[in-house]
């Protein structure tokens, strides 16, 4: 599977999970989904603050020009700080991508026996034909459809 396709599949899988409190206690995907939503708001301001800190510590554009053209003007501690900030920015920017890759891998896992039983029972309740070897993506689609179509959430107690 290609990189962008797996990112898209992971994002689709993450967004399919219904926001039900019962599911948070059972599945780890719900906790990761909350963490990913938090990171969408948290990471960009932190990266911007790190870039501003780097900009002002270098002395603006003229200071950056001097450091790049004459490396002897900077101190060793400054270069270590510069390297640390750049490394932190790279790590912060890759965290959401790694989270979506985890969601993609999780969506392709086969169901456990108890989940298969729930899946088949839910498909009967929705009047659909169940797949023979369902994956987690099929399970979540069924669960999401059940949460949106069925008014009574009693079926969540079967989990």
trRosetta pair geometry for C-beta under 8 A, 3 or more apart (Angstrom, degrees):
i j d omega theta_ij theta_ji phi_ij phi_ji
1 5 5.4 -125 -179 90 90 119
1 6 4.9 106 123 -64 120 99
1 9 7.5 -39 -178 8 145 147
1 104 7.6 -165 110 170 150 131
2 5 4.4 84 62 12 88 109
2 6 6.8 -160 89 -9 42 87
3 6 6.0 -61 -150 36 26 107
3 7 6.5 26 153 -18 64 105
4 7 5.5 -49 -146 35 36 113
4 8 6.3 36 153 -19 66 105
5 8 5.7 -55 -148 38 32 111
5 9 6.2 32 153 -19 66 107
6 9 5.5 -50 -141 38 33 112
6 10 6.2 37 156 -21 64 105
6 100 7.8 124 128 131 75 92
6 101 6.1 37 135 -121 119 71
6 104 4.2 71 -174 -170 83 167
7 10 5.8 -55 -148 37 28 112
7 11 6.4 28 153 -18 63 107
7 97 6.7 -40 -111 -143 117 78
7 100 5.0 44 -143 126 67 137
7 101 7.0 -31 -87 -68 66 68
7 104 7.1 -59 -72 -48 21 137
8 11 5.8 -55 -148 37 30 110
8 12 6.3 31 153 -19 64 106
9 12 5.6 -53 -146 37 31 112
9 13 6.2 32 154 -19 65 107
9 103 7.9 -179 113 112 69 91
9 104 4.7 83 88 -121 104 96
9 107 6.1 -150 153 66 102 152
9 137 7.8 -50 -173 -97 101 139
10 13 5.7 -53 -145 37 30 112
10 14 6.3 32 155 -21 64 106
10 99 7.7 145 159 119 134 57
10 100 3.7 124 103 178 136 69
10 101 6.0 -75 -63 -70 160 16
10 102 7.1 92 -140 60 130 45
10 103 3.6 110 -160 78 87 101
10 104 3.6 -63 -62 -43 96 83
10 105 7.9 14 -93 4 109 58
10 107 6.9 -155 -100 -4 51 127
11 14 5.7 -53 -146 35 31 112
11 15 6.3 22 158 -13 65 109
11 100 5.6 -7 -55 -136 75 119
11 103 7.2 110 -53 88 27 146
12 15 6.1 -62 -146 41 28 105
12 16 6.4 35 154 -31 63 107
13 16 5.8 -52 -149 24 29 116
13 17 7.7 40 155 -32 58 92
13 29 7.9 -95 144 -150 98 137
13 103 4.9 170 79 163 118 102
13 104 6.8 164 15 -88 138 41
13 106 7.0 159 143 81 150 95
13 107 4.0 -109 -97 -77 151 130
13 136 7.5 49 -150 112 126 104
13 137 5.8 -81 -103 -105 104 88
13 140 6.4 95 -153 57 74 161
14 17 6.6 -48 -171 9 35 110
14 29 7.3 -156 -118 -175 62 102
14 32 7.6 -102 -122 109 106 99
14 33 5.4 158 -166 -109 90 93
14 36 6.3 -35 -162 60 149 161
14 100 7.1 -78 -20 -115 138 71
14 103 4.8 -37 -55 -137 97 158
16 137 7.7 84 44 -150 163 67
16 140 4.7 90 113 139 125 119
16 141 6.3 -50 -165 -80 142 57
16 144 5.0 -94 -180 -48 82 151
17 23 7.0 179 -174 137 101 150
17 27 7.6 -148 -136 97 129 143
17 29 5.6 -172 -83 123 152 119
17 30 6.1 -161 160 -87 143 71
17 33 5.7 -127 61 -58 140 157
17 140 6.0 -59 -80 -150 65 121
17 143 7.8 -1 -130 97 54 128
17 144 7.2 -117 -111 -76 14 106
18 23 6.8 121 74 0 81 156
18 143 6.5 -137 9 133 112 94
18 144 5.3 163 -44 -114 99 66
18 147 4.0 19 -95 67 170 169
18 148 7.5 -153 -98 -43 128 79
19 30 8.0 126 -122 -140 52 106
20 23 4.6 82 73 2 97 107
20 24 7.5 -158 95 -15 54 81
20 147 6.4 -128 -47 -120 127 137
20 153 7.2 172 -133 -153 132 137
20 156 6.3 -135 158 -116 152 152
21 24 5.6 -45 -156 19 42 118
21 25 7.4 37 154 -15 66 98
22 25 6.4 -60 -167 32 37 106
22 26 6.8 15 148 -6 68 115
22 153 7.8 160 8 157 141 123
22 156 4.7 98 83 156 156 131
22 157 7.8 -85 -151 -73 153 51
22 159 7.2 129 145 50 114 131
23 26 5.7 -69 -147 45 40 104
23 27 5.4 -19 178 27 83 110
23 30 5.2 141 118 -58 94 143
23 143 7.8 102 -101 171 137 140
23 156 7.3 -88 -52 -147 82 119
23 159 7.7 53 -99 53 67 173
24 27 7.5 -66 -110 56 17 72
24 30 4.2 -125 -103 116 61 147
24 31 6.6 103 -156 -57 82 74
26 159 5.6 -4 -121 141 168 133
27 30 5.4 99 83 -7 92 97
28 31 5.6 -52 -162 37 55 111
28 32 6.2 52 144 -17 78 106
29 32 5.6 -59 -146 43 35 110
29 33 6.0 43 152 -29 68 103
29 103 7.2 92 -136 -119 102 87
29 106 6.6 166 -87 136 110 155
29 140 8.0 -71 103 -96 167 132
30 33 5.5 -47 -146 29 30 116
30 34 6.8 31 153 -16 61 101
31 34 5.9 -52 -155 34 34 110
31 35 6.5 34 148 -18 64 107
32 35 5.3 -53 -146 38 37 115
32 36 6.2 39 153 -21 68 103
32 99 6.5 173 -179 -156 106 104
32 102 7.1 -115 -164 101 153 131
32 103 7.2 -178 121 -74 135 94
33 36 5.8 -52 -147 35 30 110
33 37 6.5 32 152 -18 63 104
34 37 5.7 -53 -149 35 32 112
34 38 6.4 34 152 -19 64 106
35 38 5.6 -54 -149 37 32 113
35 39 6.4 32 153 -21 65 105
35 99 7.3 -154 102 -125 105 142
36 39 5.6 -51 -145 35 33 111
36 40 6.8 44 152 -29 62 96
36 96 6.5 101 -145 -131 86 83
36 99 5.0 169 -94 143 107 150
36 100 7.6 105 -132 -61 139 72
37 40 5.8 -46 -158 20 34 115
37 41 7.5 14 153 -2 60 102
38 41 6.4 -71 -163 43 36 98
38 42 5.7 18 153 -12 74 123
39 42 5.5 -65 -126 48 35 105
39 43 5.1 30 -179 -23 77 114
39 95 6.2 -130 -156 112 147 120
39 96 5.5 180 118 -77 132 95
39 99 7.2 154 41 -8 155 158
40 43 7.2 -33 -111 29 13 102
40 44 7.9 8 174 -8 44 107
40 96 7.1 87 -77 -106 67 139
41 44 7.6 -66 -159 32 23 101
41 45 7.8 5 161 1 57 111
42 45 6.9 -77 -165 42 31 100
42 46 6.4 20 155 -16 70 118
43 46 5.7 -65 -147 40 33 111
43 47 6.1 31 161 -19 71 107
43 92 5.3 163 -148 172 102 102
43 93 7.3 139 170 -89 130 44
43 95 6.8 -166 -95 58 142 122
43 96 6.8 -117 13 -31 162 114
44 47 5.8 -56 -143 37 31 109
44 48 6.2 31 159 -18 66 107
45 48 5.5 -54 -144 39 34 113
45 49 6.2 37 156 -21 67 104
46 49 5.7 -52 -147 36 30 111
46 50 6.4 31 153 -18 63 105
46 92 6.2 -139 98 -150 121 155
47 50 5.7 -53 -148 36 32 111
47 51 6.4 31 153 -18 65 105
47 89 5.5 92 -135 -133 91 88
47 92 5.7 -171 -73 102 97 139
47 93 6.7 70 -97 -65 143 91
48 51 5.8 -55 -147 37 31 110
48 52 6.3 31 154 -18 65 106
49 52 5.7 -53 -146 38 31 111
49 53 6.3 35 154 -21 64 105
50 53 5.6 -51 -146 35 31 113
50 54 6.4 32 153 -19 63 106
50 85 5.3 166 -178 -160 106 98
50 88 6.2 -151 -131 94 155 121
50 89 5.6 -167 101 -72 144 98
50 92 8.0 157 5 18 151 153
51 54 5.6 -54 -148 37 32 113
51 55 6.2 36 152 -23 65 106
51 89 7.2 76 -61 -100 85 140
52 55 5.5 -52 -145 35 33 114
52 56 6.3 21 161 -10 67 107
53 56 6.3 -61 -145 42 27 101
53 57 6.1 20 160 -13 64 114
53 85 7.0 -153 88 -122 111 140
54 57 6.0 -61 -141 42 25 106
54 58 6.2 22 161 -18 63 111
54 82 6.8 95 -139 -122 106 71
54 85 5.1 165 -76 131 116 159
54 86 8.0 88 -107 -57 152 73
55 58 6.2 -65 -151 36 23 107
55 60 6.6 35 169 -109 84 37
55 64 7.6 -34 -132 -51 61 124
56 59 7.9 60 -177 -64 33 18
56 60 7.2 22 -111 -60 43 62
57 78 7.4 -180 150 -140 112 98
57 81 7.2 -84 139 120 157 139
58 63 4.2 158 143 110 68 117
58 64 4.8 48 142 -69 141 73
58 67 6.1 -77 -151 -8 106 144
58 82 7.7 73 -78 -97 107 115
59 62 6.1 -73 126 80 104 81
59 63 2.2 128 64 -60 102 142
59 64 7.4 -163 65 -24 78 56
59 66 7.3 -6 69 34 139 124
60 63 5.5 103 49 13 55 101
60 64 7.2 -104 113 -4 34 93
61 64 5.6 -53 -147 36 35 112
61 65 6.4 39 153 -23 66 104
62 65 5.6 -51 -150 33 33 115
62 66 6.6 33 152 -19 64 103
63 66 5.7 -52 -149 35 34 110
63 67 6.4 33 154 -19 66 105
64 67 5.8 -55 -148 36 32 110
64 68 6.3 26 157 -15 66 109
65 68 6.1 -60 -147 39 28 106
65 69 6.0 7 163 -2 66 115
66 69 6.3 -66 -136 48 25 97
66 70 5.6 -37 -174 45 68 102
66 73 5.2 -49 153 67 109 160
67 70 7.5 -70 -111 66 14 61
67 71 6.8 47 -176 -108 55 52
67 73 6.5 -115 -92 73 52 108
67 74 5.0 50 -125 -48 95 128
67 78 7.9 -122 -120 130 129 132
68 71 7.8 -3 -151 -68 13 76
70 73 4.8 65 106 -14 106 110
71 74 6.3 -56 -166 32 53 105
74 78 4.7 -118 -173 79 102 134
74 79 5.8 109 126 -51 129 91
75 78 4.8 101 57 2 77 102
75 79 7.3 -146 95 -3 43 85
76 79 5.8 -56 -151 37 35 109
76 80 6.4 37 151 -19 67 105
77 80 5.5 -52 -148 36 35 114
77 81 6.3 36 152 -19 66 104
78 81 5.6 -55 -150 37 33 111
78 82 6.2 36 151 -21 66 105
79 82 5.4 -48 -143 36 34 116
79 83 6.3 37 154 -19 64 104
80 83 5.7 -52 -147 37 30 111
80 84 6.3 32 153 -20 64 107
81 84 5.6 -54 -146 36 31 113
81 85 6.3 31 157 -19 65 105
82 85 6.0 -54 -147 35 28 108
82 86 6.4 24 156 -14 63 108
83 86 5.9 -58 -147 39 29 109
83 87 6.2 29 155 -18 65 110
84 87 5.7 -58 -147 39 29 111
84 88 6.3 31 155 -21 65 106
85 88 5.7 -53 -146 35 31 112
85 89 6.5 32 154 -20 64 104
86 89 5.8 -52 -149 34 32 112
86 90 6.6 33 153 -19 64 105
87 90 5.7 -53 -149 35 33 111
87 91 6.4 30 155 -16 65 107
88 91 5.8 -57 -147 39 31 110
88 92 6.1 30 156 -18 66 109
89 92 5.8 -56 -143 39 29 110
89 93 6.2 24 159 -16 64 110
90 93 6.1 -61 -147 38 27 107
90 94 6.5 16 159 -14 63 112
91 94 6.1 -66 -148 39 28 104
91 95 6.9 46 155 -43 63 96
92 95 6.0 -37 -155 2 33 117
93 96 7.8 -55 -176 28 37 96
93 97 7.7 24 141 -4 63 115
94 97 5.3 -63 -158 45 55 115
94 98 5.8 56 147 -25 83 104
95 98 5.8 -56 -145 36 30 110
95 99 6.4 33 156 -21 64 105
96 99 5.4 -52 -148 34 36 116
96 100 6.5 33 155 -16 67 103
97 100 5.9 -54 -150 37 32 108
97 101 6.4 35 149 -20 64 105
98 101 5.5 -51 -147 35 35 114
98 102 6.5 40 151 -22 64 101
99 102 5.6 -51 -152 31 33 113
99 103 6.6 34 150 -17 64 102
100 103 5.4 -48 -149 35 38 114
100 104 6.5 43 150 -22 65 101
101 104 5.5 -49 -151 32 35 115
101 105 6.6 34 152 -16 65 103
102 105 5.8 -54 -149 38 33 109
102 106 6.2 33 153 -19 66 109
103 106 5.6 -56 -144 39 31 113
103 107 6.3 36 155 -27 64 104
104 107 5.8 -53 -149 28 30 113
104 108 7.0 18 156 -12 61 106
105 108 6.2 -66 -157 37 33 105
105 109 7.3 48 147 -41 64 96
106 109 5.8 -38 -159 2 41 118
106 136 5.9 -68 149 81 71 162
107 135 6.7 58 156 139 57 118
107 136 5.2 -133 -138 81 34 105
107 137 4.2 52 -174 -63 98 97
107 140 7.5 -63 -123 15 88 136
108 135 5.7 -40 -148 -162 33 140
108 136 7.2 -22 22 33 13 100
108 137 7.2 15 -72 -17 43 113
109 135 6.5 127 70 -160 34 85
109 136 5.1 36 60 -19 84 121
110 133 6.6 -47 -127 179 111 93
110 134 7.6 115 -150 89 65 48
110 135 6.1 -70 -98 -110 43 62
110 136 7.8 174 -151 -32 3 77
111 115 4.1 -134 -170 96 105 116
111 116 4.7 140 106 -62 127 76
111 119 6.2 -59 -125 -18 172 143
111 134 5.4 21 -11 86 129 93
111 135 7.0 179 -32 -142 81 16
111 136 6.6 148 -77 -75 73 58
111 139 5.6 132 -91 -60 121 135
112 115 4.7 87 53 11 76 107
112 116 7.1 -136 94 -11 37 87
113 116 5.5 -51 -148 30 33 115
113 117 6.7 34 155 -20 64 100
114 117 5.8 -50 -155 31 35 112
114 118 6.7 33 149 -15 64 105
115 118 5.5 -53 -149 39 37 112
115 119 6.1 43 150 -25 67 105
115 139 5.9 -7 170 -125 116 147
116 119 5.5 -52 -145 34 31 115
116 120 6.4 28 158 -15 65 104
116 134 6.8 157 -116 44 77 108
117 120 6.1 -56 -149 37 28 107
117 121 6.3 27 153 -17 63 111
118 121 5.7 -60 -147 40 30 112
118 122 6.1 29 156 -19 66 108
118 139 7.9 57 90 -146 105 105
118 158 5.4 147 -120 121 97 114
118 159 5.9 43 -114 -92 155 65
119 122 5.9 -57 -147 37 27 109
119 123 6.4 26 156 -19 63 107
119 130 6.3 113 133 -139 93 124
119 134 5.4 -147 167 52 162 160
119 138 7.1 54 -150 117 135 99
119 139 5.3 -78 -92 -110 118 82
119 142 5.8 102 -142 62 77 163
120 123 5.8 -52 -145 35 31 111
120 124 6.6 34 154 -18 62 103
120 130 4.9 -33 -113 -62 68 170
121 124 5.8 -53 -154 34 31 112
121 125 6.5 32 149 -19 63 107
121 155 7.7 176 121 -150 109 108
121 158 6.4 -135 94 177 149 161
122 125 5.4 -54 -149 37 36 115
122 126 6.2 23 155 -9 68 109
122 142 5.0 106 109 159 132 118
122 143 7.0 -35 -160 -80 169 54
122 146 5.3 -67 -159 -66 116 143
122 155 6.3 102 -102 175 90 141
123 126 5.8 -60 -142 47 32 104
123 128 4.8 -92 -162 75 84 90
123 129 7.0 -27 167 120 127 9
123 130 4.0 152 58 -71 166 90
123 142 6.1 -57 -68 -132 80 132
124 127 7.4 30 -176 -78 33 35
124 130 7.7 -31 -41 -34 71 113
125 146 6.9 49 93 -118 126 112
125 150 7.2 -1 146 -75 121 143
125 155 6.4 -175 87 -98 178 144
126 142 7.0 -148 6 -151 151 83
126 145 6.1 48 -122 118 150 122
126 146 6.3 -99 -63 -83 118 81
126 149 6.8 91 -122 69 98 149
126 150 7.9 -96 -85 -43 82 111
128 142 7.9 -146 64 -116 139 97
130 134 6.9 -68 -178 -46 92 125
131 134 4.6 117 72 -77 111 81
131 138 5.6 -72 29 -154 139 160
134 138 4.0 -121 -156 81 100 138
134 139 5.9 118 141 -51 126 79
134 142 8.0 -12 -154 -12 153 135
135 138 5.4 104 52 8 64 99
135 139 7.2 -118 106 -3 39 93
136 139 5.2 -53 -148 37 38 118
136 140 6.2 36 155 -19 70 104
137 140 6.0 -55 -147 37 30 107
137 141 6.4 32 153 -20 63 105
138 141 5.7 -52 -147 35 32 112
138 142 6.4 32 154 -17 64 106
139 142 5.8 -58 -153 37 28 111
139 143 6.2 27 152 -18 65 110
140 143 5.4 -53 -142 40 34 114
140 144 6.0 36 157 -21 67 106
141 144 5.8 -54 -144 38 27 110
141 145 6.3 27 156 -17 63 108
142 145 5.8 -56 -146 38 28 110
142 146 6.3 29 154 -20 63 108
143 146 5.7 -55 -148 36 29 113
143 147 6.4 27 154 -18 64 106
144 147 5.8 -55 -147 36 31 109
144 148 6.4 19 157 -11 65 109
145 148 6.0 -61 -144 42 30 103
145 149 5.7 7 167 -2 69 117
146 149 6.4 -62 -126 47 23 95
146 150 5.3 -12 -172 15 64 121
146 155 5.9 -87 174 79 136 148
147 150 7.2 -44 -97 50 13 88
147 153 7.1 31 -124 -113 73 97
150 153 7.3 137 108 -82 103 44
150 155 6.7 44 97 7 162 129
152 155 7.6 100 108 -11 84 83
153 156 5.1 -5 168 3 89 119
154 157 5.9 -39 -176 15 55 114
155 158 5.5 -29 -172 6 57 119
156 159 6.0 -30 -174 7 53 113
